[in-house]
Amino acid sequence: MKFNEFVENLSNYEAGKPIELVVREFGIRKQDVLKLASNENPFGTSEAVRDAIVQNAACAHLYPDDSMYELKGALASKFGVEPQNIIIGAGSDQIIEFALHAKLNSRRAILQAGVTFAMYGIYASHCEAKVYKTSAQEHDLAELLKIYNAHRDEISVIFLCVPNNPLGECLDAEAVYEFAGSVDEDTLLVIDAAYNEFAAFKDERKRLDPKLLIQNFKNVLYLGTFSKVYGLGGMRVGYGIAPRQIINALYKLRPPFNITTLSLAAAIAALKDEAFVQKSLQNNAAQMSRFEDFAREQSLEFIPSYANFITFKLSPPLDSSELCEQLLRRGIIIRNLKSYGLNAVRITIGTQGQNDRVFGTLGEILSGY
Ligand SMILES: *Cc1c(COP(=O)(O)O)cnc(C)c1O
């Protein structure tokens, strides 16, 4: 069977390797596999969230409240916006997809940093749109603006990932606001804040304020997720905050009941469990500095990170694919960045005990080079 040309040309997104694969391929017991590849919360699911999921299990036969009244209300009061400024997605990924379908076609383009979240480009290719990238790997606002100005009529969506996955660098909020002011009202500016909680905890200047954004700019879509600091990667809940006109357009593309009854209950409980979030943020900051110390000891080049992962840039004879493979055989899954064109690896910051194991195992492997 023939498919649309753009489908034939698509490559699959390389997600973090699942634990099950390591169990099958290397015969390692499930409980001995350490997954630090997808930036999930190393403390797992908070107890309050688990309780909420169990309590709602008996309602799994019911479609969820499609107005998502309670979750939107909770997010609205957290950020000081109206519920009408919010859309919920099956992960913020789904909202990226809505946004691109709303703005792109084969004559349009997106603009992004040289190395950033792969899904922007993948969803753009679903719309047969072009992808402009800066030559700089990290976010370079001057270069982004230069490319934008050269292709203003073509570029319909610009992505800023703050902080950036998979590199970890982070723009200051002020710089983001200033950049937003230089973008045409008809160009959608998507600000992906999947890790912004971690950045704001480390440095207040990185804290993005979605209320301020939507008050000042008609063309901004702020994205947050429950998959990272809230520990709900498996429940698939994300949110978008934007002026009503944008939310209304995205709503037209949303399938009904796009998140589950249990996901909804879990997200509502997660928002209330501020102690779990604080514990996660504190652990991340403390363990991040241990990772930096480890990198210095091992003479590994790292990018100072504002997120819950650290990226090591390798140089020969160290090869990222080989290093990932060696760790995998020892039951540790990390993220190879070869598919981004880098000889680099990204490791999610774990708990103290998990990281001890990483330092031990990685140190052992590195001593063989
Ligand atoms: C994890 C992540 C998301 C969202 O993930 P969902 O699980 O779909 O909410 C969005 N952007 C970036 C950069 C991410 O790393």
Ligand as a Chemical Component Dictionary entry (heavy atoms), coordinates in Angstrom:
data_LIG
# 
_chem_comp.id                   LIG 
_chem_comp.type                 NON-POLYMER 
_chem_comp.pdbx_formal_charge   0 
_chem_comp.three_letter_code    LIG 
# 
loop_
_chem_comp_atom.comp_id 
_chem_comp_atom.atom_id 
_chem_comp_atom.alt_atom_id 
_chem_comp_atom.type_symbol 
_chem_comp_atom.charge 
_chem_comp_atom.model_Cartn_x 
_chem_comp_atom.model_Cartn_y 
_chem_comp_atom.model_Cartn_z 
_chem_comp_atom.pdbx_ordinal 
LIG C1 C1 C 0 8.512  16.027 28.259 1  
LIG C2 C2 C 0 8.394  17.196 27.376 2  
LIG C3 C3 C 0 7.144  17.681 26.946 3  
LIG C4 C4 C 0 5.829  17.153 27.265 4  
LIG O1 O1 O 0 5.666  15.891 27.517 5  
LIG P1 P1 P 0 4.197  15.334 27.704 6  
LIG O2 O2 O 0 4.455  14.085 28.463 7  
LIG O3 O3 O 0 3.643  15.120 26.362 8  
LIG O4 O4 O 0 3.428  16.358 28.478 9  
LIG C5 C5 C 0 7.121  18.820 26.177 10 
LIG N1 N1 N 0 8.216  19.450 25.828 11 
LIG C6 C6 C 0 9.421  19.020 26.220 12 
LIG C7 C7 C 0 10.592 19.805 25.821 13 
LIG C8 C8 C 0 9.558  17.874 26.988 14 
LIG O5 O5 O 0 10.759 17.452 27.324 15 
# 
loop_
_chem_comp_bond.comp_id 
_chem_comp_bond.atom_id_1 
_chem_comp_bond.atom_id_2 
_chem_comp_bond.value_order 
_chem_comp_bond.pdbx_ordinal 
LIG C1 C2 SING 1  
LIG C2 C3 SING 2  
LIG C2 C8 DOUB 3  
LIG C3 C4 SING 4  
LIG C3 C5 DOUB 5  
LIG C4 O1 SING 6  
LIG O1 P1 SING 7  
LIG P1 O2 DOUB 8  
LIG P1 O3 SING 9  
LIG P1 O4 SING 10 
LIG C5 N1 SING 11 
LIG N1 C6 DOUB 12 
LIG C6 C7 SING 13 
LIG C6 C8 SING 14 
LIG C8 O5 SING 15 
# 
